Amino acid sequence: MIIAINDIGIKLYSGGIHDSEGLVWINMLLFVGLVPCFAILATCIKTLKFTDRILPLLFFIALITAHLFAFEKIGLGRSYIPQT
């Protein structure tokens, strides 16, 4: 939840011109944070049964996929540079 709110905030309110290249950088940094989170989740639940392990991992992947589909292009085209 915190990572999703942080991603939305960066996409909406970071300075500069929001173009496709910047969106790729923001998404790359999102995955830089998500990979360790996924690894920590997988490590913490490794003592559970296989069926109890697979559900949280699939839920994590489903939430990230839903977040990316819902907020993929949010903030694209915004400009925080004053026009002269």
HUFENRA-V738992 format. One record per backbone hydrogen bond with DSSP energy under -1.0 kcal/mol. CO is the residue of the C=O (numbers start at 0). NH is the residue of the N-H. If there is no record, write none. Layout:
co:CO nh:NH
co:CO nh:NH
This chain:
co:0 nh:4
co:1 nh:5
co:2 nh:6
co:3 nh:7
co:4 nh:8
co:5 nh:9
co:6 nh:10
co:7 nh:11
co:8 nh:12
co:9 nh:13
co:15 nh:79
co:17 nh:76
co:18 nh:22
co:19 nh:23
co:20 nh:24
co:21 nh:25
co:22 nh:26
co:23 nh:27
co:24 nh:28
co:25 nh:29
co:26 nh:30
co:27 nh:31
co:28 nh:32
co:29 nh:33
co:30 nh:34
co:32 nh:36
co:33 nh:37
co:34 nh:38
co:35 nh:39
co:36 nh:40
co:37 nh:41
co:38 nh:42
co:39 nh:43
co:40 nh:44
co:44 nh:47
co:48 nh:52
co:49 nh:53
co:52 nh:56
co:53 nh:57
co:54 nh:58
co:55 nh:59
co:56 nh:60
co:57 nh:61
co:58 nh:62
co:59 nh:63
co:60 nh:64
co:61 nh:65
co:62 nh:66
co:63 nh:67
co:64 nh:68
co:65 nh:69
co:66 nh:70
co:72 nh:75
co:74 nh:77
co:77 nh:17
